Amino acid sequence: MTSTVVRPDQGQRAPEQVRRLVPAAAVVGLLAVLGWAIAVGSGPAGPAASGLREAGLLVEWGAPVVTLAGRIAAVGTVGTLLFAAVLLPAGAGQPARQARRAVASASAWALAWAVATLLGGLLTVSRLVGVAPTALDGSSVRVFLLDTGAGRAVLLVAALTAALAVAARAGTGRGGARLLLAGALAALVVPVVLSGHSSAAEGHLVAVTTLAVHVVAASLWVGGLGALLRYGRTMPAAAGRYSAVALWCFGATAVSGVLAAGVVLGGAGAVVAALGTGYGVLLLGKTLGLTVVGLLGWQHRRRTLPQLRAGRPGAFRRLAVVEAAVLLATVALAVALAASPPPVAAGVGSPTPAAAGPAAAADPMAGHDHGELSVGVLVDEDRFHVAGPVAAGSRVTVHNASGQPVTITADDGSFDVDVPAGTLLTFPAPGQPGQYRFSSAHSATYTDVLVVE
């Protein structure tokens, strides 16, 4: 008869292995949510413009993955700094040690944020021009970084986050953590102000303000919960402070999200009409995620926080893990939503007067919107394609995807731009609102209208 010898540590192996698999499972789950959301948001594939190049699947799918990584790094930076600056009670001992750990972690998160921002910018211009990153020319990258709002946002965010990484690495106290938190929140707002759907919407100031509030509140909410789980899951005082912060963030995220959707889509009627599209499905998904997390937060305040104060943290940890998972899935939906073109009915991507008629339904510009950077004027082998109205005095992005040079020459002489084949450039829009018909000196068939508002 044989006997089995059980070592004392064998019973602990399975839980340890499970804990090691959790991060990998979380990554796979987030990528699955992101992939599904992108497929839903992109809608049915439409006809491509003749001569319009694509950068390839690696860029098309790599760009949103990098964006998601950057968003997670951003909320990680904000959350750890929020924990050190606000959630931890003042004093020496354990609070001081946990604050130092959190700030050190913020340095790593900020560095990851900077790297993801730079890589995301490279993939964005690669996707825009339609070539692999290794085939990009210096001129296109320079125009993107210096002449477009999205490019300037990349430079500013990368500089801010790199400075945060260095400053946090040097170590700081509670007051310093608050300054670093202010810098991280500023880095969150920069892309909202300089690029994105809301920056091009009517009522620019309202759109930017509501979206900035939405992004900041959501980042504090998600990041704060993650930092609490990592550093303060057994600290009732920190959990209680986070509960108060989360309640305010929930309200601000919900209200600003509704307002931002209305501004971007063009009003309540357009929002209702959009619900039948892939874009609307993603909006509903975000709303559902927000509602679920709100209910979980209510359960925290009602049940698990009292248990945590009584020295029983298990229920709080389990519910907080579920809450964090739902919030991260909602972040993935938000990334896909930002990369999806709003419905044409909202007035974003609508055909210009010159494009009206049967050909307008097949105009590839209706879907040629990369979220953080849209092409103002696209040139293919057949004609011009104008994405939609532009703001007076703004810079209009032009991409010539054809194999021949063209000019963009206004009939009234307001602008006259040479656009070599395969190039990306920008030019200033007229300072006065109106409709500006333009053509190319190289071909009589290239005509369209630039609407300036």
PLY file of the C-alpha trace (Angstrom):
ply
format ascii 1.0
element vertex 453
property float x
property float y
property float z
element edge 452
property int vertex1
property int vertex2
end_header
0.00 0.00 0.00
1.48 3.32 -1.04
1.08 6.58 0.71
1.13 10.09 -0.68
3.24 12.69 0.99
1.72 16.15 0.87
4.14 19.01 1.41
2.86 21.93 3.48
3.10 24.36 0.56
1.22 22.20 -1.97
-2.18 23.45 -0.91
-1.12 27.01 -1.74
0.02 26.29 -5.28
-3.35 26.43 -7.00
-4.35 29.83 -5.57
-0.93 31.26 -6.45
-1.15 29.94 -10.00
-4.65 31.38 -10.32
-3.42 34.79 -9.14
-0.65 34.69 -11.72
-3.16 33.95 -14.48
-5.47 36.81 -13.52
-3.46 39.59 -15.28
-3.17 37.54 -18.48
-6.88 36.73 -18.40
-7.68 40.42 -17.85
-5.58 41.43 -20.86
-7.23 38.82 -23.09
-10.67 39.89 -21.89
-9.98 43.58 -22.55
-8.65 42.85 -26.04
-11.73 40.75 -26.77
-14.04 43.59 -25.67
-12.01 46.08 -27.72
-12.07 43.90 -30.83
-15.81 43.37 -30.60
-16.44 47.07 -30.00
-14.30 48.15 -32.96
-16.14 45.71 -35.23
-19.49 47.07 -34.02
-18.47 50.73 -34.20
-16.94 50.54 -37.67
-20.22 49.33 -39.17
-20.53 47.59 -42.54
-17.56 47.96 -44.85
-18.14 50.53 -47.54
-16.51 50.95 -50.93
-13.00 52.34 -50.75
-11.87 55.29 -52.77
-9.81 54.38 -55.78
-6.14 54.83 -54.97
-6.77 55.15 -51.23
-4.02 53.18 -49.52
-4.33 51.27 -46.28
-1.54 50.91 -43.75
-2.29 47.23 -43.12
-3.94 45.16 -40.41
-1.03 45.61 -38.00
-1.59 49.37 -37.95
-5.39 49.22 -38.16
-5.64 46.96 -35.11
-2.46 48.06 -33.39
-3.57 51.69 -33.10
-6.61 51.03 -30.86
-4.63 48.52 -28.79
-1.93 51.12 -28.16
-4.61 53.71 -27.39
-6.16 51.35 -24.82
-2.74 50.76 -23.26
-2.25 54.51 -23.05
-5.65 55.01 -21.42
-4.91 52.36 -18.82
-1.50 53.91 -18.13
-3.21 57.31 -17.77
-5.76 56.08 -15.24
-2.97 54.22 -13.44
-0.99 57.45 -13.13
-3.98 59.48 -12.00
-5.19 56.80 -9.60
-1.91 56.26 -7.78
-1.38 59.99 -7.39
-4.97 60.42 -6.18
-4.35 57.71 -3.60
-1.17 59.37 -2.32
-2.50 62.93 -2.41
-6.11 62.56 -1.29
-7.23 59.11 -0.20
-4.52 58.35 2.33
-4.93 59.93 5.76
-2.13 62.26 6.81
0.51 60.97 9.19
3.64 58.90 9.50
3.92 55.14 9.62
1.85 53.05 7.20
0.21 56.01 5.38
3.60 57.55 4.63
5.02 54.24 3.40
2.01 53.56 1.19
2.20 57.09 -0.21
5.82 56.59 -1.22
4.95 53.27 -2.89
2.06 54.82 -4.77
4.12 57.76 -6.05
6.90 55.40 -7.18
4.29 53.38 -9.04
2.98 56.59 -10.63
6.43 57.13 -12.15
6.24 53.80 -13.99
2.65 54.43 -15.09
3.56 57.90 -16.40
6.51 56.52 -18.37
4.23 53.91 -19.96
1.75 56.70 -20.74
4.45 58.73 -22.51
5.64 55.75 -24.58
2.08 54.79 -25.57
1.35 58.39 -26.56
4.35 58.60 -28.90
3.69 55.17 -30.40
0.01 56.01 -30.82
0.89 59.21 -32.65
3.17 57.31 -35.02
0.45 54.75 -35.77
-2.13 57.52 -36.26
-0.15 59.30 -38.96
0.77 55.93 -40.50
-2.90 55.00 -40.68
-3.78 58.41 -42.06
-1.20 58.37 -44.86
-1.79 54.69 -45.58
1.72 53.30 -45.21
3.54 51.21 -42.64
5.35 53.16 -39.87
8.72 52.15 -41.35
7.74 53.72 -44.69
6.69 57.11 -43.29
8.56 60.13 -44.62
9.82 62.82 -42.29
7.68 65.50 -43.91
4.40 63.73 -43.07
5.47 63.18 -39.46
6.55 66.83 -39.15
3.25 68.12 -40.57
1.32 65.86 -38.22
3.25 66.90 -35.11
3.49 70.62 -35.80
0.47 71.53 -37.93
-2.37 69.40 -36.56
-4.11 69.53 -33.20
-3.70 65.79 -32.72
0.03 66.01 -33.36
0.54 68.93 -30.99
-1.42 66.98 -28.39
1.00 64.06 -28.79
4.00 66.32 -28.18
2.48 68.07 -25.16
1.19 64.89 -23.51
4.49 63.08 -24.06
6.42 65.99 -22.55
4.08 66.30 -19.55
4.03 62.59 -18.78
7.79 62.23 -19.17
8.25 65.10 -16.71
5.79 63.41 -14.33
7.75 60.17 -14.54
11.00 61.93 -13.64
9.47 64.00 -10.83
7.67 61.03 -9.28
10.82 58.94 -9.47
12.62 61.55 -7.38
10.11 60.99 -4.58
7.75 63.48 -3.00
5.43 64.01 -0.06
1.70 64.57 0.07
1.93 68.16 -1.21
4.17 67.13 -4.08
1.78 64.33 -4.99
-0.99 66.90 -5.31
1.10 68.94 -7.75
1.87 65.81 -9.76
-1.83 64.92 -9.78
-2.64 68.37 -11.19
-0.06 67.78 -13.95
-1.55 64.37 -14.76
-5.04 65.84 -15.03
-3.69 68.56 -17.34
-2.21 65.84 -19.57
-5.63 64.19 -19.70
-7.31 67.38 -20.91
-4.78 68.34 -23.61
-6.04 65.88 -26.30
-9.64 66.89 -25.58
-8.85 70.55 -26.25
-6.68 70.02 -29.32
-8.26 67.05 -31.08
-11.11 64.58 -31.17
-14.76 64.59 -32.21
-15.73 67.27 -29.70
-13.05 69.68 -30.84
-14.67 69.71 -34.28
-18.27 69.86 -33.08
-20.56 72.84 -33.12
-20.52 74.64 -29.78
-16.80 73.95 -29.43
-16.43 75.42 -25.94
-19.37 73.46 -24.52
-18.22 70.26 -26.23
-14.65 70.56 -24.98
-15.72 71.46 -21.43
-18.18 68.59 -21.08
-15.77 66.03 -22.54
-12.92 67.29 -20.35
-15.09 66.85 -17.25
-16.08 63.40 -18.48
-12.50 62.26 -19.05
-11.18 63.65 -15.76
-14.03 62.26 -13.66
-13.85 58.82 -15.27
-10.06 58.65 -14.84
-10.23 59.59 -11.17
-12.97 57.01 -10.66
-11.25 54.10 -12.44
-7.71 54.95 -11.35
-8.67 55.60 -7.75
-10.34 52.19 -7.46
-7.32 50.43 -8.94
-4.93 52.19 -6.57
-7.19 51.43 -3.62
-7.20 47.73 -4.49
-3.42 47.73 -4.86
-2.37 49.78 -1.84
-5.31 50.42 0.49
-7.72 47.49 0.35
-7.41 46.94 4.12
-7.52 50.64 5.04
-11.06 51.73 5.99
-10.16 55.44 6.02
-8.83 55.37 2.45
-11.82 53.31 1.26
-14.24 55.75 2.88
-12.59 58.73 1.20
-12.61 56.93 -2.14
-16.32 56.19 -1.75
-17.03 59.93 -1.45
-14.80 60.74 -4.46
-16.39 57.93 -6.51
-19.89 59.24 -5.81
-19.01 62.67 -7.19
-17.19 61.09 -10.16
-20.20 58.92 -10.93
-22.48 61.95 -11.12
-20.00 64.04 -13.13
-19.28 61.19 -15.57
-22.97 60.47 -16.14
-24.07 64.08 -16.67
-21.08 65.12 -18.79
-21.34 61.95 -20.89
-24.95 62.66 -21.80
-24.17 66.31 -22.59
-21.07 65.44 -24.66
-22.98 62.86 -26.72
-25.71 65.40 -27.41
-23.23 68.06 -28.52
-21.18 65.75 -30.74
-24.18 64.06 -32.36
-26.22 67.25 -32.75
-28.96 67.13 -30.12
-31.32 64.72 -28.38
-33.06 63.74 -31.61
-29.76 62.77 -33.23
-28.77 60.74 -30.15
-32.02 58.75 -30.37
-31.50 58.23 -34.11
-27.92 57.04 -33.50
-29.08 54.24 -31.19
-29.81 52.09 -34.23
-26.19 52.30 -35.41
-22.98 50.67 -34.22
-21.97 53.98 -32.68
-25.21 53.95 -30.70
-24.61 50.38 -29.52
-21.30 51.47 -28.05
-22.97 54.45 -26.37
-25.52 52.09 -24.82
-22.72 49.77 -23.72
-20.95 52.61 -21.93
-24.21 53.65 -20.30
-24.86 50.11 -19.11
-21.35 49.85 -17.68
-21.82 53.15 -15.84
-25.13 51.95 -14.41
-23.72 48.63 -13.23
-20.77 50.30 -11.52
-23.11 52.80 -9.89
-25.09 49.92 -8.40
-21.90 48.23 -7.20
-20.82 51.49 -5.57
-24.16 51.65 -3.77
-23.53 48.14 -2.46
-20.12 49.27 -1.24
-21.56 52.12 0.77
-24.39 50.00 2.14
-22.67 46.69 2.95
-18.97 46.20 2.31
-17.60 49.43 3.82
-19.12 48.61 7.24
-17.59 45.13 7.00
-14.21 46.63 6.12
-14.40 48.91 9.15
-15.22 45.86 11.27
-12.01 44.15 10.12
-13.57 41.88 7.46
-12.14 43.11 4.11
-12.99 40.02 2.02
-16.38 41.15 0.73
-15.04 44.62 -0.10
-12.15 43.17 -2.12
-14.36 40.79 -4.09
-16.91 43.43 -5.03
-14.19 45.98 -5.84
-12.51 43.52 -8.23
-15.78 43.06 -10.12
-16.28 46.83 -10.16
-12.77 47.37 -11.54
-13.34 44.76 -14.26
-16.55 46.47 -15.42
-14.85 49.88 -15.40
-11.92 48.61 -17.50
-14.32 47.03 -19.99
-16.06 50.41 -20.21
-12.70 52.06 -20.93
-12.23 49.63 -23.83
-15.67 50.62 -25.15
-14.69 54.28 -24.86
-11.55 53.69 -26.94
-13.58 52.00 -29.67
-16.17 54.77 -29.54
-13.50 57.45 -30.02
-12.16 55.54 -33.05
-15.62 55.16 -34.62
-17.05 57.81 -36.97
-20.25 59.40 -35.62
-23.36 58.69 -37.71
-23.72 60.83 -40.83
-27.08 62.00 -39.54
-25.28 63.85 -36.80
-23.69 66.14 -39.33
-20.18 64.78 -38.83
-18.79 63.47 -42.06
-21.81 64.66 -44.04
-21.25 65.21 -47.73
-20.65 68.73 -48.91
-22.93 70.36 -51.47
-20.65 69.38 -54.33
-20.80 65.77 -53.26
-24.59 65.62 -52.94
-26.44 63.10 -55.03
-26.09 59.36 -55.65
-22.30 59.42 -55.33
-22.48 60.92 -51.85
-23.73 57.68 -50.29
-20.56 55.93 -51.42
-18.20 58.75 -50.47
-15.42 57.15 -48.42
-15.00 60.34 -46.41
-18.15 59.40 -44.47
-16.01 56.83 -42.68
-12.57 58.36 -43.08
-12.46 59.56 -39.51
-9.72 58.37 -37.18
-11.25 59.88 -34.05
-8.31 61.99 -32.99
-7.49 63.07 -36.53
-9.82 63.38 -39.50
-8.72 64.21 -43.03
-10.22 67.51 -44.09
-9.67 66.96 -47.80
-8.79 63.58 -49.27
-7.54 63.27 -52.85
-7.85 59.96 -54.68
-7.39 59.02 -58.33
-10.84 60.33 -59.27
-11.70 63.45 -57.29
-11.61 65.43 -54.04
-13.47 64.25 -50.94
-14.31 66.85 -48.26
-15.11 65.45 -44.82
-17.34 68.30 -43.66
-17.38 71.89 -42.45
-14.25 73.40 -40.89
-13.84 76.23 -38.41
-12.87 79.66 -39.71
-9.11 80.17 -39.50
-8.39 76.55 -38.56
-5.84 74.41 -40.36
-7.30 71.99 -42.90
-5.54 68.63 -43.22
-5.04 67.40 -46.80
-3.85 63.97 -47.88
-3.12 63.28 -51.54
-3.42 59.50 -51.85
-3.24 59.63 -55.64
-0.21 59.21 -57.84
-0.39 62.69 -59.33
0.14 66.21 -57.98
-2.88 68.48 -57.56
-3.62 71.98 -56.41
-6.40 73.13 -54.11
-7.28 76.50 -55.60
-10.26 78.54 -54.44
-12.27 80.22 -57.18
-12.09 83.53 -55.27
-8.37 83.20 -54.55
-8.81 82.62 -50.80
-6.35 79.72 -50.88
-4.06 78.11 -53.43
-2.07 75.07 -52.27
0.23 72.71 -54.20
-0.24 69.12 -53.01
2.40 66.68 -54.35
1.44 63.05 -54.83
1.39 60.91 -51.69
1.84 63.78 -49.25
0.20 65.06 -46.09
-0.02 68.79 -45.48
-2.23 71.48 -43.99
-3.35 74.95 -45.03
-5.26 77.70 -43.20
-8.98 77.91 -43.82
-10.41 81.33 -44.74
-11.17 83.56 -41.80
-14.73 84.35 -42.94
-17.57 81.78 -42.87
-19.01 80.77 -46.22
-18.85 78.22 -49.01
-15.61 78.24 -50.99
-15.64 76.34 -54.28
-12.21 75.09 -55.30
-10.61 73.07 -58.08
-7.23 71.77 -59.26
-5.10 73.42 -61.91
-4.05 69.94 -63.06
-7.50 68.52 -63.81
-10.90 70.04 -64.54
-12.67 67.06 -62.94
-11.28 67.83 -59.48
-13.79 70.28 -57.94
-15.52 70.54 -54.57
-16.69 73.00 -51.91
-15.08 73.82 -48.57
-17.70 74.95 -46.05
-16.27 77.31 -43.42
-18.24 77.97 -40.21
0 1
1 2
2 3
3 4
4 5
5 6
6 7
7 8
8 9
9 10
10 11
11 12
12 13
13 14
14 15
15 16
16 17
17 18
18 19
19 20
20 21
21 22
22 23
23 24
24 25
25 26
26 27
27 28
28 29
29 30
30 31
31 32
32 33
33 34
34 35
35 36
36 37
37 38
38 39
39 40
40 41
41 42
42 43
43 44
44 45
45 46
46 47
47 48
48 49
49 50
50 51
51 52
52 53
53 54
54 55
55 56
56 57
57 58
58 59
59 60
60 61
61 62
62 63
63 64
64 65
65 66
66 67
67 68
68 69
69 70
70 71
71 72
72 73
73 74
74 75
75 76
76 77
77 78
78 79
79 80
80 81
81 82
82 83
83 84
84 85
85 86
86 87
87 88
88 89
89 90
90 91
91 92
92 93
93 94
94 95
95 96
96 97
97 98
98 99
99 100
100 101
101 102
102 103
103 104
104 105
105 106
106 107
107 108
108 109
109 110
110 111
111 112
112 113
113 114
114 115
115 116
116 117
117 118
118 119
119 120
120 121
121 122
122 123
123 124
124 125
125 126
126 127
127 128
128 129
129 130
130 131
131 132
132 133
133 134
134 135
135 136
136 137
137 138
138 139
139 140
140 141
141 142
142 143
143 144
144 145
145 146
146 147
147 148
148 149
149 150
150 151
151 152
152 153
153 154
154 155
155 156
156 157
157 158
158 159
159 160
160 161
161 162
162 163
163 164
164 165
165 166
166 167
167 168
168 169
169 170
170 171
171 172
172 173
173 174
174 175
175 176
176 177
177 178
178 179
179 180
180 181
181 182
182 183
183 184
184 185
185 186
186 187
187 188
188 189
189 190
190 191
191 192
192 193
193 194
194 195
195 196
196 197
197 198
198 199
199 200
200 201
201 202
202 203
203 204
204 205
205 206
206 207
207 208
208 209
209 210
210 211
211 212
212 213
213 214
214 215
215 216
216 217
217 218
218 219
219 220
220 221
221 222
222 223
223 224
224 225
225 226
226 227
227 228
228 229
229 230
230 231
231 232
232 233
233 234
234 235
235 236
236 237
237 238
238 239
239 240
240 241
241 242
242 243
243 244
244 245
245 246
246 247
247 248
248 249
249 250
250 251
251 252
252 253
253 254
254 255
255 256
256 257
257 258
258 259
259 260
260 261
261 262
262 263
263 264
264 265
265 266
266 267
267 268
268 269
269 270
270 271
271 272
272 273
273 274
274 275
275 276
276 277
277 278
278 279
279 280
280 281
281 282
282 283
283 284
284 285
285 286
286 287
287 288
288 289
289 290
290 291
291 292
292 293
293 294
294 295
295 296
296 297
297 298
298 299
299 300
300 301
301 302
302 303
303 304
304 305
305 306
306 307
307 308
308 309
309 310
310 311
311 312
312 313
313 314
314 315
315 316
316 317
317 318
318 319
319 320
320 321
321 322
322 323
323 324
324 325
325 326
326 327
327 328
328 329
329 330
330 331
331 332
332 333
333 334
334 335
335 336
336 337
337 338
338 339
339 340
340 341
341 342
342 343
343 344
344 345
345 346
346 347
347 348
348 349
349 350
350 351
351 352
352 353
353 354
354 355
355 356
356 357
357 358
358 359
359 360
360 361
361 362
362 363
363 364
364 365
365 366
366 367
367 368
368 369
369 370
370 371
371 372
372 373
373 374
374 375
375 376
376 377
377 378
378 379
379 380
380 381
381 382
382 383
383 384
384 385
385 386
386 387
387 388
388 389
389 390
390 391
391 392
392 393
393 394
394 395
395 396
396 397
397 398
398 399
399 400
400 401
401 402
402 403
403 404
404 405
405 406
406 407
407 408
408 409
409 410
410 411
411 412
412 413
413 414
414 415
415 416
416 417
417 418
418 419
419 420
420 421
421 422
422 423
423 424
424 425
425 426
426 427
427 428
428 429
429 430
430 431
431 432
432 433
433 434
434 435
435 436
436 437
437 438
438 439
439 440
440 441
441 442
442 443
443 444
444 445
445 446
446 447
447 448
448 449
449 450
450 451
451 452
